[in-house]
Amino acid sequence: MFQRSDSDFFRLPRVCSATGVSRSTIYLRITQGLFPTPIPLGGGRIVGWPAGEVAAINVVRIAGKPDEEVRELVAQLEAARM
């Protein structure tokens, strides 16, 4: 069975640090489709974001891509999880 490594995932404080935005902005962007949803990492309420997804979002944001392109990327990233 495949086990996820915590080093492959960013918890919320690290996501905020990596993106430069607050917790509330991360969750706002999730509801707007502009940031991927977190993945459960174990029992309880522990969640994280794949480090590669956070990096990909940062790249398109830095490049100044429009929100529609960011939404398309988010959809592709989440579809690739399956």
PyRosetta script that sets phi, psi and omega in degrees:
from pyrosetta import init, pose_from_sequence

init()
pose = pose_from_sequence("MFQRSDSDFFRLPRVCSATGVSRSTIYLRITQGLFPTPIPLGGGRIVGWPAGEVAAINVVRIAGKPDEEVRELVAQLEAARM")
pose.set_psi(1, 139.5)
pose.set_omega(1, 179.8)
pose.set_phi(2, -76.3)
pose.set_psi(2, 130.8)
pose.set_omega(2, 176.0)
pose.set_phi(3, -113.9)
pose.set_psi(3, 134.4)
pose.set_omega(3, 178.3)
pose.set_phi(4, -80.4)
pose.set_psi(4, 141.1)
pose.set_omega(4, 175.9)
pose.set_phi(5, -94.9)
pose.set_psi(5, 136.0)
pose.set_omega(5, 178.7)
pose.set_phi(6, -61.1)
pose.set_psi(6, -24.7)
pose.set_omega(6, -179.8)
pose.set_phi(7, -72.2)
pose.set_psi(7, -17.4)
pose.set_omega(7, 177.6)
pose.set_phi(8, -83.1)
pose.set_psi(8, -5.8)
pose.set_omega(8, -174.8)
pose.set_phi(9, -127.2)
pose.set_psi(9, 147.8)
pose.set_omega(9, 174.9)
pose.set_phi(10, -105.3)
pose.set_psi(10, 131.2)
pose.set_omega(10, 170.8)
pose.set_phi(11, -81.7)
pose.set_psi(11, 168.9)
pose.set_omega(11, -171.8)
pose.set_phi(12, -54.0)
pose.set_psi(12, -46.2)
pose.set_omega(12, 179.8)
pose.set_phi(13, -58.3)
pose.set_psi(13, -37.3)
pose.set_omega(13, 179.5)
pose.set_phi(14, -73.4)
pose.set_psi(14, -34.2)
pose.set_omega(14, 175.6)
pose.set_phi(15, -62.6)
pose.set_psi(15, -44.9)
pose.set_omega(15, 178.9)
pose.set_phi(16, -61.3)
pose.set_psi(16, -42.6)
pose.set_omega(16, 179.1)
pose.set_phi(17, -65.7)
pose.set_psi(17, -42.8)
pose.set_omega(17, -177.6)
pose.set_phi(18, -69.2)
pose.set_psi(18, -32.1)
pose.set_omega(18, -177.3)
pose.set_phi(19, -96.2)
pose.set_psi(19, -21.2)
pose.set_omega(19, -178.8)
pose.set_phi(20, 79.2)
pose.set_psi(20, 18.1)
pose.set_omega(20, 178.8)
pose.set_phi(21, -125.1)
pose.set_psi(21, 163.3)
pose.set_omega(21, -176.1)
pose.set_phi(22, -80.2)
pose.set_psi(22, 168.6)
pose.set_omega(22, 176.4)
pose.set_phi(23, -55.2)
pose.set_psi(23, -47.7)
pose.set_omega(23, -177.7)
pose.set_phi(24, -63.8)
pose.set_psi(24, -34.7)
pose.set_omega(24, 178.1)
pose.set_phi(25, -69.7)
pose.set_psi(25, -38.4)
pose.set_omega(25, 176.5)
pose.set_phi(26, -58.2)
pose.set_psi(26, -50.4)
pose.set_omega(26, -178.0)
pose.set_phi(27, -69.4)
pose.set_psi(27, -30.9)
pose.set_omega(27, 173.6)
pose.set_phi(28, -63.8)
pose.set_psi(28, -45.8)
pose.set_omega(28, 179.7)
pose.set_phi(29, -64.0)
pose.set_psi(29, -34.2)
pose.set_omega(29, 175.7)
pose.set_phi(30, -60.9)
pose.set_psi(30, -47.2)
pose.set_omega(30, -179.0)
pose.set_phi(31, -66.5)
pose.set_psi(31, -26.2)
pose.set_omega(31, 178.5)
pose.set_phi(32, -85.9)
pose.set_psi(32, -4.3)
pose.set_omega(32, -178.1)
pose.set_phi(33, 79.0)
pose.set_psi(33, 17.8)
pose.set_omega(33, -176.5)
pose.set_phi(34, -103.2)
pose.set_psi(34, 4.4)
pose.set_omega(34, 177.7)
pose.set_phi(35, -153.3)
pose.set_psi(35, 140.7)
pose.set_omega(35, -178.1)
pose.set_phi(36, -64.9)
pose.set_psi(36, 152.1)
pose.set_omega(36, 175.2)
pose.set_phi(37, -74.0)
pose.set_psi(37, 152.1)
pose.set_omega(37, 179.1)
pose.set_phi(38, -74.3)
pose.set_psi(38, 164.1)
pose.set_omega(38, 179.6)
pose.set_phi(39, -111.5)
pose.set_psi(39, 134.1)
pose.set_omega(39, 175.0)
pose.set_phi(40, -62.0)
pose.set_psi(40, 133.9)
pose.set_omega(40, -177.3)
pose.set_phi(41, -108.3)
pose.set_psi(41, 0.7)
pose.set_omega(41, -179.7)
pose.set_phi(42, 169.2)
pose.set_psi(42, -157.4)
pose.set_omega(42, 179.5)
pose.set_phi(43, -70.5)
pose.set_psi(43, 161.9)
pose.set_omega(43, 176.1)
pose.set_phi(44, 72.5)
pose.set_psi(44, -142.6)
pose.set_omega(44, -173.9)
pose.set_phi(45, -103.7)
pose.set_psi(45, 19.8)
pose.set_omega(45, -178.4)
pose.set_phi(46, -76.5)
pose.set_psi(46, 120.4)
pose.set_omega(46, 178.3)
pose.set_phi(47, -133.7)
pose.set_psi(47, 163.2)
pose.set_omega(47, 177.3)
pose.set_phi(48, -158.0)
pose.set_psi(48, 169.3)
pose.set_omega(48, 179.1)
pose.set_phi(49, -115.7)
pose.set_psi(49, 136.1)
pose.set_omega(49, 175.3)
pose.set_phi(50, -57.4)
pose.set_psi(50, 132.7)
pose.set_omega(50, -177.1)
pose.set_phi(51, -57.4)
pose.set_psi(51, -38.5)
pose.set_omega(51, 179.6)
pose.set_phi(52, -64.3)
pose.set_psi(52, -34.6)
pose.set_omega(52, 177.9)
pose.set_phi(53, -68.5)
pose.set_psi(53, -41.8)
pose.set_omega(53, 178.1)
pose.set_phi(54, -61.5)
pose.set_psi(54, -43.3)
pose.set_omega(54, 179.3)
pose.set_phi(55, -63.6)
pose.set_psi(55, -41.1)
pose.set_omega(55, -179.7)
pose.set_phi(56, -63.9)
pose.set_psi(56, -41.4)
pose.set_omega(56, 178.0)
pose.set_phi(57, -64.4)
pose.set_psi(57, -41.7)
pose.set_omega(57, 178.3)
pose.set_phi(58, -60.1)
pose.set_psi(58, -40.6)
pose.set_omega(58, -179.1)
pose.set_phi(59, -61.5)
pose.set_psi(59, -46.8)
pose.set_omega(59, -178.3)
pose.set_phi(60, -71.0)
pose.set_psi(60, -32.6)
pose.set_omega(60, 176.4)
pose.set_phi(61, -66.1)
pose.set_psi(61, -45.5)
pose.set_omega(61, 179.8)
pose.set_phi(62, -63.7)
pose.set_psi(62, -35.5)
pose.set_omega(62, 178.9)
pose.set_phi(63, -72.6)
pose.set_psi(63, -8.8)
pose.set_omega(63, 178.0)
pose.set_phi(64, 75.9)
pose.set_psi(64, 25.2)
pose.set_omega(64, -179.9)
pose.set_phi(65, -65.1)
pose.set_psi(65, 147.9)
pose.set_omega(65, 178.9)
pose.set_phi(66, -69.2)
pose.set_psi(66, 159.3)
pose.set_omega(66, -178.0)
pose.set_phi(67, -54.4)
pose.set_psi(67, -35.8)
pose.set_omega(67, -178.6)
pose.set_phi(68, -63.5)
pose.set_psi(68, -38.6)
pose.set_omega(68, 177.3)
pose.set_phi(69, -69.0)
pose.set_psi(69, -35.5)
pose.set_omega(69, 177.2)
pose.set_phi(70, -65.0)
pose.set_psi(70, -43.2)
pose.set_omega(70, 178.0)
pose.set_phi(71, -59.8)
pose.set_psi(71, -41.5)
pose.set_omega(71, 178.3)
pose.set_phi(72, -62.6)
pose.set_psi(72, -42.3)
pose.set_omega(72, 178.0)
pose.set_phi(73, -63.0)
pose.set_psi(73, -43.9)
pose.set_omega(73, 179.1)
pose.set_phi(74, -59.4)
pose.set_psi(74, -44.1)
pose.set_omega(74, 179.2)
pose.set_phi(75, -62.0)
pose.set_psi(75, -41.9)
pose.set_omega(75, 178.9)
pose.set_phi(76, -64.9)
pose.set_psi(76, -43.3)
pose.set_omega(76, -179.5)
pose.set_phi(77, -63.1)
pose.set_psi(77, -44.1)
pose.set_omega(77, -178.6)
pose.set_phi(78, -70.1)
pose.set_psi(78, -35.5)
pose.set_omega(78, 178.0)
pose.set_phi(79, -66.4)
pose.set_psi(79, -33.7)
pose.set_omega(79, -179.3)
pose.set_phi(80, -70.7)
pose.set_psi(80, -14.4)
pose.set_omega(80, 178.5)
pose.set_phi(81, -70.6)
pose.set_psi(81, -25.1)
pose.set_omega(81, -173.3)
pose.set_phi(82, -67.7)
pose.dump_pdb("model.pdb")
